[in-house]
Amino acid sequence: MKQAGIAIGLFTVVFGGVHIANAVQVYRKEQRILYLLDERDHLRSLLNQSESK
């Protein structure tokens, strides 16, 4: 019974670690996408300004 508890504990630690790593990766990707969208909007506004002159 004790071995089962240890196995479950190890599984939880490993799986939890993987889950956290995935969550961090997703967060970073989202931040990157938001940054690129901001850049695109910024460049578009600069382009619009230069065209309207």
PDB file with SEQRES, HELIX, SHEET and CRYST1 records, atoms N, CA, C and O in Angstrom:
SEQRES   1 A   53  MET LYS GLN ALA GLY ILE ALA ILE GLY LEU PHE THR VAL          
SEQRES   2 A   53  VAL PHE GLY GLY VAL HIS ILE ALA ASN ALA VAL GLN VAL          
SEQRES   3 A   53  TYR ARG LYS GLU GLN ARG ILE LEU TYR LEU LEU ASP GLU          
SEQRES   4 A   53  ARG ASP HIS LEU ARG SER LEU LEU ASN GLN SER GLU SER          
SEQRES   5 A   53  LYS                                                          
HELIX    1 AA1 LYS A    2  SER A   52  1                                  51    
CRYST1    1.000    1.000    1.000  90.00  90.00  90.00 P 1           1          
ATOM      1  N   MET A   1       0.838  -1.208   0.000  1.00  0.00           N  
ATOM      2  CA  MET A   1       0.000   0.000   0.000  1.00  0.00           C  
ATOM      3  C   MET A   1       0.869   1.252   0.000  1.00  0.00           C  
ATOM      4  O   MET A   1       0.581   2.234  -0.684  1.00  0.00           O  
ATOM      5  N   LYS A   2       1.940   1.189   0.787  1.00  0.00           N  
ATOM      6  CA  LYS A   2       2.835   2.349   0.859  1.00  0.00           C  
ATOM      7  C   LYS A   2       3.490   2.611  -0.499  1.00  0.00           C  
ATOM      8  O   LYS A   2       3.674   3.762  -0.895  1.00  0.00           O  
ATOM      9  N   GLN A   3       3.843   1.526  -1.211  1.00  0.00           N  
ATOM     10  CA  GLN A   3       4.466   1.675  -2.534  1.00  0.00           C  
ATOM     11  C   GLN A   3       3.518   2.369  -3.510  1.00  0.00           C  
ATOM     12  O   GLN A   3       3.943   3.193  -4.320  1.00  0.00           O  
ATOM     13  N   ALA A   4       2.249   2.032  -3.428  1.00  0.00           N  
ATOM     14  CA  ALA A   4       1.257   2.662  -4.310  1.00  0.00           C  
ATOM     15  C   ALA A   4       1.211   4.164  -4.037  1.00  0.00           C  
ATOM     16  O   ALA A   4       1.134   4.970  -4.964  1.00  0.00           O  
ATOM     17  N   GLY A   5       1.258   4.527  -2.768  1.00  0.00           N  
ATOM     18  CA  GLY A   5       1.249   5.943  -2.388  1.00  0.00           C  
ATOM     19  C   GLY A   5       2.465   6.673  -2.925  1.00  0.00           C  
ATOM     20  O   GLY A   5       2.356   7.802  -3.404  1.00  0.00           O  
ATOM     21  N   ILE A   6       3.623   6.032  -2.847  1.00  0.00           N  
ATOM     22  CA  ILE A   6       4.862   6.625  -3.356  1.00  0.00           C  
ATOM     23  C   ILE A   6       4.778   6.778  -4.878  1.00  0.00           C  
ATOM     24  O   ILE A   6       5.167   7.807  -5.429  1.00  0.00           O  
ATOM     25  N   ALA A   7       4.266   5.741  -5.549  1.00  0.00           N  
ATOM     26  CA  ALA A   7       4.134   5.787  -7.010  1.00  0.00           C  
ATOM     27  C   ALA A   7       3.213   6.927  -7.428  1.00  0.00           C  
ATOM     28  O   ALA A   7       3.516   7.661  -8.370  1.00  0.00           O  
ATOM     29  N   ILE A   8       2.098   7.074  -6.734  1.00  0.00           N  
ATOM     30  CA  ILE A   8       1.148   8.153  -7.043  1.00  0.00           C  
ATOM     31  C   ILE A   8       1.810   9.510  -6.788  1.00  0.00           C  
ATOM     32  O   ILE A   8       1.640  10.447  -7.568  1.00  0.00           O  
ATOM     33  N   GLY A   9       2.554   9.606  -5.706  1.00  0.00           N  
ATOM     34  CA  GLY A   9       3.265  10.847  -5.380  1.00  0.00           C  
ATOM     35  C   GLY A   9       4.265  11.221  -6.463  1.00  0.00           C  
ATOM     36  O   GLY A   9       4.329  12.375  -6.887  1.00  0.00           O  
ATOM     37  N   LEU A  10       5.048  10.242  -6.909  1.00  0.00           N  
ATOM     38  CA  LEU A  10       6.033  10.480  -7.974  1.00  0.00           C  
ATOM     39  C   LEU A  10       5.343  10.882  -9.268  1.00  0.00           C  
ATOM     40  O   LEU A  10       5.773  11.814  -9.948  1.00  0.00           O  
ATOM     41  N   PHE A  11       4.269  10.172  -9.603  1.00  0.00           N  
ATOM     42  CA  PHE A  11       3.516  10.483 -10.825  1.00  0.00           C  
ATOM     43  C   PHE A  11       3.003  11.919 -10.773  1.00  0.00           C  
ATOM     44  O   PHE A  11       3.086  12.655 -11.756  1.00  0.00           O  
ATOM     45  N   THR A  12       2.475  12.304  -9.618  1.00  0.00           N  
ATOM     46  CA  THR A  12       1.939  13.661  -9.451  1.00  0.00           C  
ATOM     47  C   THR A  12       3.033  14.702  -9.635  1.00  0.00           C  
ATOM     48  O   THR A  12       2.824  15.717 -10.299  1.00  0.00           O  
ATOM     49  N   VAL A  13       4.187  14.454  -9.053  1.00  0.00           N  
ATOM     50  CA  VAL A  13       5.312  15.395  -9.163  1.00  0.00           C  
ATOM     51  C   VAL A  13       5.762  15.520 -10.620  1.00  0.00           C  
ATOM     52  O   VAL A  13       5.940  16.626 -11.131  1.00  0.00           O  
ATOM     53  N   VAL A  14       5.945  14.370 -11.283  1.00  0.00           N  
ATOM     54  CA  VAL A  14       6.407  14.375 -12.680  1.00  0.00           C  
ATOM     55  C   VAL A  14       5.362  15.018 -13.578  1.00  0.00           C  
ATOM     56  O   VAL A  14       5.675  15.901 -14.376  1.00  0.00           O  
ATOM     57  N   PHE A  15       4.123  14.571 -13.446  1.00  0.00           N  
ATOM     58  CA  PHE A  15       3.053  15.096 -14.294  1.00  0.00           C  
ATOM     59  C   PHE A  15       2.835  16.581 -14.020  1.00  0.00           C  
ATOM     60  O   PHE A  15       2.632  17.363 -14.949  1.00  0.00           O  
ATOM     61  N   GLY A  16       2.876  16.966 -12.759  1.00  0.00           N  
ATOM     62  CA  GLY A  16       2.723  18.374 -12.388  1.00  0.00           C  
ATOM     63  C   GLY A  16       3.819  19.231 -12.992  1.00  0.00           C  
ATOM     64  O   GLY A  16       3.562  20.334 -13.473  1.00  0.00           O  
ATOM     65  N   GLY A  17       5.052  18.717 -12.965  1.00  0.00           N  
ATOM     66  CA  GLY A  17       6.186  19.435 -13.548  1.00  0.00           C  
ATOM     67  C   GLY A  17       6.017  19.628 -15.042  1.00  0.00           C  
ATOM     68  O   GLY A  17       6.299  20.701 -15.576  1.00  0.00           O  
ATOM     69  N   VAL A  18       5.555  18.583 -15.713  1.00  0.00           N  
ATOM     70  CA  VAL A  18       5.321  18.661 -17.162  1.00  0.00           C  
ATOM     71  C   VAL A  18       4.219  19.671 -17.445  1.00  0.00           C  
ATOM     72  O   VAL A  18       4.322  20.479 -18.368  1.00  0.00           O  
ATOM     73  N   HIS A  19       3.173  19.616 -16.645  1.00  0.00           N  
ATOM     74  CA  HIS A  19       2.034  20.519 -16.834  1.00  0.00           C  
ATOM     75  C   HIS A  19       2.464  21.978 -16.671  1.00  0.00           C  
ATOM     76  O   HIS A  19       2.070  22.840 -17.457  1.00  0.00           O  
ATOM     77  N   ILE A  20       3.270  22.243 -15.650  1.00  0.00           N  
ATOM     78  CA  ILE A  20       3.761  23.606 -15.402  1.00  0.00           C  
ATOM     79  C   ILE A  20       4.641  24.059 -16.570  1.00  0.00           C  
ATOM     80  O   ILE A  20       4.529  25.195 -17.030  1.00  0.00           O  
ATOM     81  N   ALA A  21       5.513  23.174 -17.047  1.00  0.00           N  
ATOM     82  CA  ALA A  21       6.390  23.511 -18.176  1.00  0.00           C  
ATOM     83  C   ALA A  21       5.558  23.855 -19.412  1.00  0.00           C  
ATOM     84  O   ALA A  21       5.866  24.812 -20.122  1.00  0.00           O  
ATOM     85  N   ASN A  22       4.508  23.076 -19.666  1.00  0.00           N  
ATOM     86  CA  ASN A  22       3.624  23.350 -20.808  1.00  0.00           C  
ATOM     87  C   ASN A  22       2.913  24.680 -20.635  1.00  0.00           C  
ATOM     88  O   ASN A  22       2.790  25.457 -21.582  1.00  0.00           O  
ATOM     89  N   ALA A  23       2.446  24.937 -19.425  1.00  0.00           N  
ATOM     90  CA  ALA A  23       1.739  26.191 -19.152  1.00  0.00           C  
ATOM     91  C   ALA A  23       2.664  27.385 -19.386  1.00  0.00           C  
ATOM     92  O   ALA A  23       2.243  28.399 -19.942  1.00  0.00           O  
ATOM     93  N   VAL A  24       3.904  27.266 -18.970  1.00  0.00           N  
ATOM     94  CA  VAL A  24       4.885  28.341 -19.164  1.00  0.00           C  
ATOM     95  C   VAL A  24       5.140  28.557 -20.654  1.00  0.00           C  
ATOM     96  O   VAL A  24       5.214  29.695 -21.117  1.00  0.00           O  
ATOM     97  N   GLN A  25       5.276  27.460 -21.402  1.00  0.00           N  
ATOM     98  CA  GLN A  25       5.496  27.560 -22.855  1.00  0.00           C  
ATOM     99  C   GLN A  25       4.329  28.251 -23.540  1.00  0.00           C  
ATOM    100  O   GLN A  25       4.526  29.123 -24.385  1.00  0.00           O  
ATOM    101  N   VAL A  26       3.120  27.862 -23.177  1.00  0.00           N  
ATOM    102  CA  VAL A  26       1.920  28.465 -23.769  1.00  0.00           C  
ATOM    103  C   VAL A  26       1.882  29.951 -23.442  1.00  0.00           C  
ATOM    104  O   VAL A  26       1.588  30.779 -24.305  1.00  0.00           O  
ATOM    105  N   TYR A  27       2.184  30.285 -22.176  1.00  0.00           N  
ATOM    106  CA  TYR A  27       2.185  31.688 -21.751  1.00  0.00           C  
ATOM    107  C   TYR A  27       3.188  32.496 -22.576  1.00  0.00           C  
ATOM    108  O   TYR A  27       2.877  33.595 -23.037  1.00  0.00           O  
ATOM    109  N   ARG A  28       4.381  31.952 -22.757  1.00  0.00           N  
ATOM    110  CA  ARG A  28       5.418  32.644 -23.539  1.00  0.00           C  
ATOM    111  C   ARG A  28       4.979  32.837 -24.981  1.00  0.00           C  
ATOM    112  O   ARG A  28       5.198  33.900 -25.562  1.00  0.00           O  
ATOM    113  N   LYS A  29       4.355  31.803 -25.565  1.00  0.00           N  
ATOM    114  CA  LYS A  29       3.870  31.917 -26.946  1.00  0.00           C  
ATOM    115  C   LYS A  29       2.825  33.011 -27.047  1.00  0.00           C  
ATOM    116  O   LYS A  29       2.836  33.809 -27.984  1.00  0.00           O  
ATOM    117  N   GLU A  30       1.915  33.045 -26.068  1.00  0.00           N  
ATOM    118  CA  GLU A  30       0.865  34.066 -26.080  1.00  0.00           C  
ATOM    119  C   GLU A  30       1.475  35.458 -25.966  1.00  0.00           C  
ATOM    120  O   GLU A  30       1.050  36.381 -26.661  1.00  0.00           O  
ATOM    121  N   GLN A  31       2.462  35.613 -25.096  1.00  0.00           N  
ATOM    122  CA  GLN A  31       3.128  36.909 -24.939  1.00  0.00           C  
ATOM    123  C   GLN A  31       3.794  37.322 -26.246  1.00  0.00           C  
ATOM    124  O   GLN A  31       3.739  38.486 -26.642  1.00  0.00           O  
ATOM    125  N   ARG A  32       4.423  36.358 -26.912  1.00  0.00           N  
ATOM    126  CA  ARG A  32       5.099  36.621 -28.190  1.00  0.00           C  
ATOM    127  C   ARG A  32       4.080  37.063 -29.247  1.00  0.00           C  
ATOM    128  O   ARG A  32       4.322  38.009 -29.996  1.00  0.00           O  
ATOM    129  N   ILE A  33       2.948  36.372 -29.296  1.00  0.00           N  
ATOM    130  CA  ILE A  33       1.901  36.720 -30.267  1.00  0.00           C  
ATOM    131  C   ILE A  33       1.373  38.124 -29.988  1.00  0.00           C  
ATOM    132  O   ILE A  33       1.191  38.918 -30.911  1.00  0.00           O  
ATOM    133  N   LEU A  34       1.129  38.426 -28.717  1.00  0.00           N  
ATOM    134  CA  LEU A  34       0.636  39.762 -28.359  1.00  0.00           C  
ATOM    135  C   LEU A  34       1.653  40.829 -28.752  1.00  0.00           C  
ATOM    136  O   LEU A  34       1.286  41.897 -29.243  1.00  0.00           O  
ATOM    137  N   TYR A  35       2.924  40.537 -28.533  1.00  0.00           N  
ATOM    138  CA  TYR A  35       3.993  41.476 -28.897  1.00  0.00           C  
ATOM    139  C   TYR A  35       4.003  41.708 -30.408  1.00  0.00           C  
ATOM    140  O   TYR A  35       4.105  42.846 -30.867  1.00  0.00           O  
ATOM    141  N   LEU A  36       3.897  40.628 -31.173  1.00  0.00           N  
ATOM    142  CA  LEU A  36       3.908  40.747 -32.637  1.00  0.00           C  
ATOM    143  C   LEU A  36       2.690  41.512 -33.135  1.00  0.00           C  
ATOM    144  O   LEU A  36       2.792  42.292 -34.083  1.00  0.00           O  
ATOM    145  N   LEU A  37       1.545  41.297 -32.510  1.00  0.00           N  
ATOM    146  CA  LEU A  37       0.337  42.035 -32.903  1.00  0.00           C  
ATOM    147  C   LEU A  37       0.513  43.525 -32.617  1.00  0.00           C  
ATOM    148  O   LEU A  37       0.107  44.366 -33.420  1.00  0.00           O  
ATOM    149  N   ASP A  38       1.112  43.850 -31.483  1.00  0.00           N  
ATOM    150  CA  ASP A  38       1.393  45.250 -31.144  1.00  0.00           C  
ATOM    151  C   ASP A  38       2.323  45.871 -32.181  1.00  0.00           C  
ATOM    152  O   ASP A  38       2.097  46.990 -32.643  1.00  0.00           O  
ATOM    153  N   GLU A  39       3.371  45.130 -32.540  1.00  0.00           N  
ATOM    154  CA  GLU A  39       4.324  45.609 -33.547  1.00  0.00           C  
ATOM    155  C   GLU A  39       3.611  45.867 -34.870  1.00  0.00           C  
ATOM    156  O   GLU A  39       3.831  46.889 -35.520  1.00  0.00           O  
ATOM    157  N   ARG A  40       2.758  44.928 -35.255  1.00  0.00           N  
ATOM    158  CA  ARG A  40       2.034  45.058 -36.521  1.00  0.00           C  
ATOM    159  C   ARG A  40       1.158  46.308 -36.513  1.00  0.00           C  
ATOM    160  O   ARG A  40       1.139  47.071 -37.478  1.00  0.00           O  
ATOM    161  N   ASP A  41       0.439  46.506 -35.421  1.00  0.00           N  
ATOM    162  CA  ASP A  41      -0.433  47.682 -35.317  1.00  0.00           C  
ATOM    163  C   ASP A  41       0.384  48.970 -35.360  1.00  0.00           C  
ATOM    164  O   ASP A  41      -0.015  49.954 -35.983  1.00  0.00           O  
ATOM    165  N   HIS A  42       1.525  48.946 -34.692  1.00  0.00           N  
ATOM    166  CA  HIS A  42       2.407  50.115 -34.663  1.00  0.00           C  
ATOM    167  C   HIS A  42       2.910  50.438 -36.075  1.00  0.00           C  
ATOM    168  O   HIS A  42       2.878  51.590 -36.509  1.00  0.00           O  
ATOM    169  N   LEU A  43       3.369  49.413 -36.774  1.00  0.00           N  
ATOM    170  CA  LEU A  43       3.871  49.607 -38.140  1.00  0.00           C  
ATOM    171  C   LEU A  43       2.751  50.071 -39.066  1.00  0.00           C  
ATOM    172  O   LEU A  43       2.962  50.915 -39.937  1.00  0.00           O  
ATOM    173  N   ARG A  44       1.565  49.514 -38.868  1.00  0.00           N  
ATOM    174  CA  ARG A  44       0.427  49.900 -39.704  1.00  0.00           C  
ATOM    175  C   ARG A  44       0.081  51.372 -39.490  1.00  0.00           C  
ATOM    176  O   ARG A  44      -0.219  52.087 -40.446  1.00  0.00           O  
ATOM    177  N   SER A  45       0.123  51.820 -38.245  1.00  0.00           N  
ATOM    178  CA  SER A  45      -0.195  53.227 -37.972  1.00  0.00           C  
ATOM    179  C   SER A  45       0.877  54.152 -38.561  1.00  0.00           C  
ATOM    180  O   SER A  45       0.566  55.234 -39.057  1.00  0.00           O  
ATOM    181  N   LEU A  46       2.133  53.718 -38.502  1.00  0.00           N  
ATOM    182  CA  LEU A  46       3.210  54.504 -39.126  1.00  0.00           C  
ATOM    183  C   LEU A  46       3.004  54.586 -40.635  1.00  0.00           C  
ATOM    184  O   LEU A  46       3.193  55.639 -41.243  1.00  0.00           O  
ATOM    185  N   LEU A  47       2.620  53.473 -41.222  1.00  0.00           N  
ATOM    186  CA  LEU A  47       2.382  53.422 -42.666  1.00  0.00           C  
ATOM    187  C   LEU A  47       1.221  54.338 -43.047  1.00  0.00           C  
ATOM    188  O   LEU A  47       1.297  55.069 -44.035  1.00  0.00           O  
ATOM    189  N   ASN A  48       0.164  54.293 -42.269  1.00  0.00           N  
ATOM    190  CA  ASN A  48      -1.006  55.145 -42.532  1.00  0.00           C  
ATOM    191  C   ASN A  48      -0.638  56.621 -42.429  1.00  0.00           C  
ATOM    192  O   ASN A  48      -1.103  57.438 -43.225  1.00  0.00           O  
ATOM    193  N   GLN A  49       0.195  56.961 -41.451  1.00  0.00           N  
ATOM    194  CA  GLN A  49       0.627  58.353 -41.284  1.00  0.00           C  
ATOM    195  C   GLN A  49       1.416  58.815 -42.506  1.00  0.00           C  
ATOM    196  O   GLN A  49       1.206  59.918 -43.011  1.00  0.00           O  
ATOM    197  N   SER A  50       2.325  57.961 -42.976  1.00  0.00           N  
ATOM    198  CA  SER A  50       3.164  58.352 -44.116  1.00  0.00           C  
ATOM    199  C   SER A  50       2.343  58.432 -45.406  1.00  0.00           C  
ATOM    200  O   SER A  50       2.646  59.243 -46.281  1.00  0.00           O  
ATOM    201  N   GLU A  51       1.314  57.602 -45.531  1.00  0.00           N  
ATOM    202  CA  GLU A  51       0.466  57.633 -46.729  1.00  0.00           C  
ATOM    203  C   GLU A  51      -0.429  58.864 -46.756  1.00  0.00           C  
ATOM    204  O   GLU A  51      -0.731  59.399 -47.823  1.00  0.00           O  
ATOM    205  N   SER A  52      -0.849  59.306 -45.585  1.00  0.00           N  
ATOM    206  CA  SER A  52      -1.785  60.436 -45.534  1.00  0.00           C  
ATOM    207  C   SER A  52      -1.092  61.782 -45.748  1.00  0.00           C  
ATOM    208  O   SER A  52      -1.760  62.796 -45.952  1.00  0.00           O  
ATOM    209  N   LYS A  53       0.234  61.799 -45.701  1.00  0.00           N  
ATOM    210  CA  LYS A  53       0.980  63.060 -45.891  1.00  0.00           C  
ATOM    211  C   LYS A  53       1.058  63.439 -47.362  1.00  0.00           C  
ATOM    212  O   LYS A  53       1.645  64.466 -47.704  1.00  0.00           O  
TER     213      LYS A  53                                                      
END                                                                             
